[in-house]
Structures are given as C-alpha cells and as structure tokens.
Amino acid sequence: MNINSKYKRILVKLSGEAIGKEDGRGIDDKKLEKVVTQLVELSKAGVEICVVIGAGNFWRGKYGKDYMQRTTSDYMGMLATTLNALALQDMLESKNVYTRVMTAIEMRQVAEPYIRRRAVRHLEKGRIVIFACGTGSPYFTTDSAAALRAIEMEVDVILLAKNVDGVYDKDPKTNKDAKKYEEVTYMQTISDKLGVMDATAITLCMENKIPILVFALNEDNSIVRAVSGENIGTIIRK
C-alpha cells in the first residue's frame, strides 16, 4: 500500500485490552499481529512511531483493592505494561523493523531506561520506540503517560485506538441515540466528561496543542487510514 502520510511523527496509544484475549487476560497473537502489520507498513513508509501501551489484559487496580495500597497496585500495573511492550517489540522485530522498549522504571536487563534525548535519536534513526511503565509514578494513568511522552517527543498527533469508533455524547453501547462527534474541543471533552482520556491527559494535550484522534482499532487498517488522513473517528483539538 502506498501511504501518503499526513503526519511525520505519531504516538499510538494502545490499551492492554486491545491486544488481549476474549476473556480479558493475556495476549491474543492475532490481535497483536494486526497492530504490528500496520506499524510495520507505516515505519517502512518513513513515519516515526512511538507507542504507549497499557496492561489491562494483565493487571487492573481493582484486582487488589480489598487489601492492597493504591501505590502498590499502580506499580504492579506499570510493571505489567512491560510484558505487552516486550511482546510488541519481538513481533515487530520478527518482521525486520528495529525497535526499542524504554521504561520509566529502570530494568536494564530487559529494556532501556527512558531518556528523552535517546528516545528522540531512536525515532530519527527509524526505530519504533515503545514506552512502558507509564510515567513511572503511581496515581498517573497510561493516558497521562501518552500525553507526556507525546509532548516530550514533539509528535504531530496522538492516535488513540479504542474499542469504539470515535467520541460520543453518551455511551453508544447502552444508548442507541448516542451522537458521534466528528470534532470536539479539549474543554468540551473535560466539561462534558466524555470519557476519552483522563482530565490530566487532556489538559496536557490542550496546553501543548497536541491533537488527539480517537478511532476504532478493530476496523480494517484503521491506524494506517488515520495516519493517511482519512476521515475516521473523532479529532480532539482547540
């Protein structure tokens, strides 16, 4: 496929559930490969790619809520993101695309510690950079980590791949009359509590003028289509 990319540098935000099995646990190889195939295609077309990945397919804070401190639960979630990041890395490299996993919590035996200048250099060399462990601090979601890394990497857009095909005024799964937005502002996203990303992440993007494109990951070739400028999903900007 000949890609006419609208963006030079992108950050793809993936949830753990997006590559998880039907029961919500572990990694579904077929789902992972659909993502990887598109990232390979974009990388070979010259698009510089960062990925922030969650870990809901391995750990969610609610699992230990009856006995566990929030900080402990959050650190476990951060560590779990590394499992997804390493799986994504190996599948990408099996298709001859160089990658680097960089973690906000140091674990030198398995990945590089996150250093901004080094991450930028990896991107400039055409490597896909996968950011794991969120921000490295409890009480911050991987959404906030995605916004922070997007700002630091000076990306053109955050591609927020979700289970729904855009932003709605109410939950489309339970409301048949839900209205889909083609475009929405940062402030409306926060004030109307549209549930796209947490308020910290949206605010960071607003203050640094990073647009967010929300679209359905399960649609055919949706990441490539989004990067090519096709009118899919919902764009969040000023």
Phi, psi and omega in degrees: 000130178275115186259124172257089190287136175280340186234147177271317182228129185232159168237123178261123177257116179246138172274157175297324179298332183296334179244012183273165177287169184300330180277003176089358183241149175075189185245129175269111186300324181292319177295317179298319182293326177298320177292312184299317181303318180289320179296321177298314180300315180293318180298318180290340176274359175099005178282133177273126193236129167245152178227134168245129186235142178269194184215026182298343177279352177241319185209134172229145185305331183295339183297324183248020189294337184282342185219353191250141174293148180302319181298318179298314180300317180295319178296322176298319177297319178299314179297323181295329178299333180294327177300312179294320181297318180293321177296317178297318179300311185293323178291323176298315183287338174292342178253021172066036173243122181288139180223166170221131170265128179237130186246143177281346172248128187292128175208073192299336181291339185239341184199166177279143170292147181290121172227122189304309183300322180292320179298316178299319180295321176301315180299316181298332179273003177087012178273144172279129182253124181251120182264124180241168178072023176056225178273350185089000181234142177293164179076003175243134182278171174289340171298314178297322177298319179297316179296317181297312180294325178299319179292314182296324180274354180056050181283164179275334184197151167261125175262108185261097183275119185232185179271356176239159190271025178154196180257131180241160179285344175205169184297114182290343181286333182243355181229107182295337182266014181298137182258130179270135177268139170277328178212143179214152181274161176303313185296320179294323178301320179284310186294324180270001178050057185283353171072027181282302176222169178288161187299325179299315181296314180298317180297317177301316179295320180297314183293336183247010173057045175260112178290153180237124177253117182258127182208171182272124180292328186282355175284150184302126173054033190293326180293314178297317180297320179296316181292330180283355177090010178295147184280082176234157175067207182229133177261133176251122178201186184298000000 
